[in-house]
Amino acid sequence: MRLAIESSEGLSIAVSRISRVPFLLVALDFDGTLAPISDDPWSPRALPGSQLAIEVLSHRTDTEVAVISGRALAALDRVVDFPERVRLVGSHGGELQGIEPARLDSAEEELLEEIRGVLKAIATEFSGAEVEIKPAGTALHTRMLRSPEATEAARKSALARVGELDPQQRVTHRYGKEILEFTLRPADKGGAIQILRARSRADSVLFIGDDVTDEDGFAVLTEGDLGVKVGSGETSAEFRIEDPSEVEELLSALVRERSAFTRNP
Ligand SMILES: [Mg+2]
């Protein structure tokens, strides 16, 4: 069988090239990238090939593996089972393991509570909508809504009502796939990658992601890095693959090439 990444000559060359850098940072999104998307937020698991590749890569001293998710860190931790050396990053970079997140003051806490109240009211109005609580924000999930029109109406209502609560615009919002998020401590995956890159002194970064919020990650990649978008949608990533099973193939190829290039140091 021809592997998907072999059908793209450019991508297999790029994987070979990046497997040869002295120190590599492998940054991976979770939902829709390592794990297929599911309606149940607690059922996704990394596909076995990706799980194994991450385990092998994380034991190398010339490679750092990070999983950067939009999920709250605690919610990410619940669905993954990686070696301790794999760095988990939640809330799009707002929560880095081992770094104290910026605290909210009491006025911000109060505003956040009000916003959560409004979103919970919307979730009862629009059947299927769900509210996710994050440390410095909250999100409205619309995956289970019955129609695109209902999704649009729920989003509009959320934006309008949060806007009323927050005339000073202390809260920022952002869209992902079937999610509208509000936060008082905006962070993005680009910032997270830059922090991890600086800390690990990586020579190159491989970043793979599927969602619009992963575009912030692709945006900070420079020459020598490799960005791979999973699935459809506009992207600034250099390459595109279809789905999480192709992520398995790509990561397995990276493991093979990196082991062939140098013995596990
Ligand atoms: Mg994703």
Residues whose N, C-alpha, C, O or C-beta is under 5 A from the ligand:
A	BS01	MG	D29 F30 D31 G32 T33 D210 D211
